[in-house]
Amino acid sequence: MLPWLFRLGFDMTSADVWVNADGPVIGAARWLPPGRPAMRVGPTLRALALTPLRLGATTGRFLAYGRAVESMRARVAPGPHWYLAGIGVDPVAQRQGIGGALMQPGLDGSARDSVPAVLLTNSELNLSFYERHGFRIVFQGETPIDGPHCWAMVRNPT
């Protein structure tokens, strides 16, 4: 189910997708620049129709999670910002600088536009990676109540 959900997220989000440049794709990041609509209308409508068919009884929890994430994002970054909508590197290729390189387009955009870079993570294991790239925890909570714990992190432009 996770590959389908990730594909759905990539289709719906009007973010820029960055991948490693050499060889097969082993890492990707989605950065949403400020001022761009967060969602693409056509894929979002398709997702609204297909999600209940794929997720069944868990659809409500999935949608509640999405609302909670967007609410947390709006709380910590009400103004323009670069948003890291997702990042991942194949575990066998981690700790080789690929994740850091995939962070760079959004960090450069944040500095150029003089706006913060923002991300949310549900994994405590990711915190030190993001902190090494200048992000600081500004808020944490459940997404939604009784859902996964989430850390909201912000990096102010340099």
VMD Tcl script that draws the C-alpha trace (Angstrom):
set ca {
  {0.00 0.00 0.00}
  {2.86 2.41 0.79}
  {4.18 2.55 -2.80}
  {0.68 3.45 -3.99}
  {0.32 6.14 -1.30}
  {3.71 7.65 -2.14}
  {2.89 7.65 -5.86}
  {-0.41 9.32 -5.03}
  {1.42 11.99 -3.05}
  {3.86 12.63 -5.88}
  {0.99 12.92 -8.39}
  {-1.14 15.24 -6.23}
  {1.54 17.59 -4.95}
  {2.68 20.36 -7.27}
  {6.15 20.23 -5.75}
  {9.46 20.07 -7.61}
  {10.98 16.59 -7.49}
  {14.76 16.22 -7.24}
  {16.62 12.94 -7.64}
  {20.24 11.87 -7.48}
  {21.96 12.63 -10.79}
  {24.13 9.57 -11.26}
  {22.93 6.08 -12.12}
  {19.61 4.60 -11.01}
  {17.36 6.68 -8.80}
  {18.25 5.87 -5.20}
  {17.07 9.10 -3.61}
  {14.38 11.71 -4.16}
  {13.07 14.86 -2.52}
  {9.91 16.90 -3.09}
  {10.22 20.63 -2.41}
  {7.17 22.88 -2.63}
  {8.24 26.49 -3.32}
  {6.30 29.39 -1.79}
  {3.41 30.79 -3.79}
  {2.65 27.59 -5.68}
  {-0.65 25.83 -5.01}
  {0.03 22.81 -2.84}
  {-2.20 20.42 -4.78}
  {-2.81 19.68 -8.45}
  {-6.56 19.60 -9.06}
  {-6.93 16.64 -11.46}
  {-4.79 14.14 -9.52}
  {-6.36 15.28 -6.25}
  {-9.88 14.60 -7.54}
  {-8.78 11.16 -8.79}
  {-7.23 10.45 -5.39}
  {-10.43 11.43 -3.59}
  {-12.33 8.92 -5.71}
  {-9.79 6.09 -5.49}
  {-8.58 6.37 -1.89}
  {-11.73 4.93 -0.26}
  {-11.60 2.01 -2.68}
  {-7.97 1.26 -1.81}
  {-7.97 2.06 1.91}
  {-11.48 1.01 2.85}
  {-12.25 1.53 6.53}
  {-8.91 3.27 7.16}
  {-9.73 6.14 4.78}
  {-10.97 8.38 7.60}
  {-7.75 7.96 9.59}
  {-5.65 8.58 6.48}
  {-7.52 11.81 5.69}
  {-7.37 12.90 9.35}
  {-3.59 12.43 9.24}
  {-3.36 14.63 6.15}
  {-5.46 17.36 7.76}
  {-3.38 17.23 10.95}
  {-0.11 17.52 9.00}
  {-1.34 20.53 7.04}
  {-2.68 22.13 10.22}
  {0.68 21.69 11.94}
  {2.48 23.10 8.91}
  {0.20 26.17 8.88}
  {0.76 26.64 12.60}
  {4.56 26.71 12.37}
  {4.83 28.52 9.01}
  {1.82 30.76 8.35}
  {3.72 32.85 5.80}
  {5.67 31.99 2.63}
  {8.15 29.14 3.01}
  {9.86 26.32 1.15}
  {8.30 23.02 2.25}
  {10.09 19.69 2.16}
  {7.11 17.50 1.28}
  {9.15 14.30 1.35}
  {12.67 12.94 1.08}
  {14.13 9.47 1.02}
  {17.30 7.62 0.12}
  {17.64 3.88 -0.38}
  {18.99 2.55 2.95}
  {22.02 0.94 1.26}
  {23.00 4.37 -0.15}
  {22.49 6.41 3.02}
  {25.36 8.30 4.68}
  {26.95 9.06 1.31}
  {25.78 12.67 0.99}
  {22.80 11.98 -1.27}
  {20.20 13.17 1.25}
  {22.18 16.35 1.90}
  {22.43 17.01 -1.84}
  {18.67 16.50 -2.19}
  {18.09 19.03 0.60}
  {20.12 21.69 -1.19}
  {17.62 22.93 -3.83}
  {15.09 23.91 -1.14}
  {17.73 25.36 1.16}
  {19.09 27.44 -1.74}
  {15.57 28.58 -2.61}
  {14.89 29.48 1.01}
  {18.05 31.60 1.17}
  {17.38 33.22 -2.21}
  {13.77 34.06 -1.31}
  {14.60 35.03 2.30}
  {11.91 32.72 3.67}
  {12.19 29.73 6.02}
  {12.44 26.10 4.96}
  {9.94 23.85 6.75}
  {9.51 20.10 7.17}
  {7.56 17.65 9.27}
  {8.81 14.22 10.22}
  {7.20 11.29 12.00}
  {10.55 9.63 12.71}
  {12.67 10.61 15.69}
  {15.60 8.93 13.91}
  {15.49 11.68 11.24}
  {15.89 14.58 13.68}
  {19.69 14.59 13.84}
  {19.96 14.52 10.02}
  {17.73 17.57 9.71}
  {19.45 19.34 12.61}
  {22.81 18.88 10.83}
  {21.26 20.82 7.94}
  {20.25 23.72 10.17}
  {16.65 22.78 11.03}
  {15.36 23.23 14.57}
  {12.32 21.66 16.21}
  {9.68 24.34 16.72}
  {6.66 22.19 17.59}
  {5.71 18.57 18.11}
  {2.47 16.72 18.59}
  {0.23 13.91 17.39}
  {-1.01 13.77 13.78}
  {-3.95 13.53 14.52}
  {-4.78 13.01 18.21}
  {-3.86 9.38 18.94}
  {-1.97 9.28 15.60}
  {1.74 9.21 14.83}
  {3.98 11.64 16.70}
  {5.29 14.43 14.49}
  {8.07 16.99 14.77}
  {7.78 20.29 12.90}
  {11.16 21.74 12.01}
  {12.14 25.12 10.58}
  {15.38 26.41 9.12}
  {15.57 30.17 8.83}
  {17.24 31.56 5.71}
  {20.95 32.22 5.92}
}
mol new
graphics top color blue
foreach p $ca { graphics top sphere $p radius 0.5 }
foreach p [lrange $ca 0 end-1] q [lrange $ca 1 end] { graphics top cylinder $p $q radius 0.2 }
display resetview
